[in-house]
Amino acid sequence: MHPNGIAIADFDNDGKPDVATANNYSISGEPASVSLLRNTGSGGLLSFAPHQEIRTGILTYAIAAGDLDGDGIRSYCPLIT
């Protein structure tokens, strides 16, 4: 994948920063997507679970994080065209 943007926030409300990337396309022809990497680290060590790929099917240029629905948990919002 070709990440175009990154957002770092606690997406699963476990107190650890997670990573989401906006991926425009892949060299193997896979469609555009958002990748989510959950932080599974503990004791100050940083590690991530295998990434989750959410296909958008269209160009994904950027991503932002914020509490979009007022539930106190950060969500991600990709910019797609």
PyMOL commands that set and color helices and strands:
alter all, ss='L'
color gray80, all
select strands_A, chain A and resi 3-9+18-23+33-37+52-55+60-66+75-80
alter strands_A, ss='S'
color yellow, strands_A
deselect
rebuild
show_as cartoon
